[in-house]
């Protein structure tokens, strides 16, 4: 049996260590479009120039991205990773992310759900400053197609549905034709995002933008428009990847202020198709 709940659920992964520098933070910000239209505008320089540098909360997915691949070493999980889709991503911020750090992370399989034709696996990764306090907790949710039907729980339903009214704020974020080529330098080297032949095997006419790149673009849009660029206000941010973006398209982010949090939906402006859904940002204070 590909998934053995008794062995896999709650299983811990091998602890890992890592680090990043201010150059890694700047590269990430450039990869999600910082400074694209107004590179010397003061608020954009806070993302791209070490003199004023801050770290966008969505950067926290970068140091622990390998947690998805680490599932292959978990007892009780024997799945075809060629059929895996990154379904959702959530990050909880425990303290502002520094522009440079040495870290240690511990991952575990926190949820396994039966979606019928697929299994939904949730990996939770807690990251601390080396020898210090917690920085952030990531939850990666992936769909393993063809691995459902094992009789497990179906999992929680979407809880961040956008209101049935016009958004309070709209933000347009252009992407570059080479956006995926730039973003992949932050660590996700999946050829789906750079190689036309490989993209064709996946059913796409051309390479698509990384889901986590869209995740970052939308995070920046919300922080810049509703939080006046204050990254320290973000307590958590989570989203479902509901569609693809082709590099060069414009992401239209819609935002609703609701009871101390921000509900979010994003789409491709050119095609009118969803990009990000079941999305919310909760705020400190």
Secondary structure, DSSP 8 states (H G I E B T S, - for coil): --B-HHHHTT-B---EEEEE-HHHHHHHHHHTTTTSS-TTSHHHHHHH-TTT----GGGGGTTTTTHHHHGGGSTTB---GGGEEEEEEEEEESS---SSEEEEEEEEEEEEEE-SSEEEEEEEEEEEETTS-EEEEEEEEEEEET---S-------------SS--SEEEEEE--TTHHHHHGGGS---GGGT-HHHHHHTT-SS----HHHHHHHHHHHHHHHHSTT-GGGEEEEEEEE-S---TT-EEEEEEEEETTEEEEEEEETTT--EEEEEEEEEE--
